[in-house]
Amino acid sequence: MRDACYGCFFRAGSIPDGPSQLFSLNDCARLYIQQSNYSACATNLQAIVDGNRPVPDAGPASAGFCYGGYCEFVRCVRRINTQQLILSCYNETRGTLDLTTGMDQIYFFTNITSCILAKTRCSQYNPITGELQNSLIRPPPAGGPVNVGPVPVVGTVPPVVLNALQITESGDMRILAFPTAITSVSDPFCAAPPPLLQAGFSTYFC
């Protein structure tokens, strides 16, 4: 079922932008995600295909890249993926912390943030976009958990990135990625060491 679902959406996404692509996406959505966490995305797409909603404007940033209804569907799916990622990191971090104490509150915030960033940076498949990533997975620090992540192909040097959180005006979370593992940061007030190295989380180190 899972492979069939991926195959259906892959084929639909390969169709040139336009109504035919939306019809194919809608067929896949009706078959595979109508009864899932993505049901709202499927319902919205069905309304566009049926003509009950105007095809939304993809916006100037998307001009020439994707058809309006397709863009809205992809954004909806990624929004649900983001929510699932946040919930997953919340549950992994919550544990037995007493969130009425200051230190536990600080620990909770820093670890849930590290979890979100490490998973989007180091997972074999990006948990928000679903894209295959060529992250360079390295072993965790001495005494840490054993890394069970993907192993890079011998002879390749996968790109290493750093990333950051952004919250939009509508409340959606976005991950901004930068194409380097180490960057220099301004340090006029000695707030942080100049080299910026990001924390991993659990088995996610890269």
Buried (B, 14 or more C-beta within 10 A) or exposed (E): EEEEBEEBBEEBBEBEBEEEBBEBBBEBBBEBBEEEEBEEBBEBBBBBBEEEBEBBEBEEEBEEEBBBBBBBBBBBBBBBBBBBBBEBBEEBBEEEBEEEEEEBEEBBEEBBBBBBBBBBBBBEEBBBBEEEBEBBBBEBEEEEBEBEBBEBEEEEEBEBBBBEEEEEEEEEBEBEBEEEBEEEEEEEEEEEEEEBEBEBBBBBBB
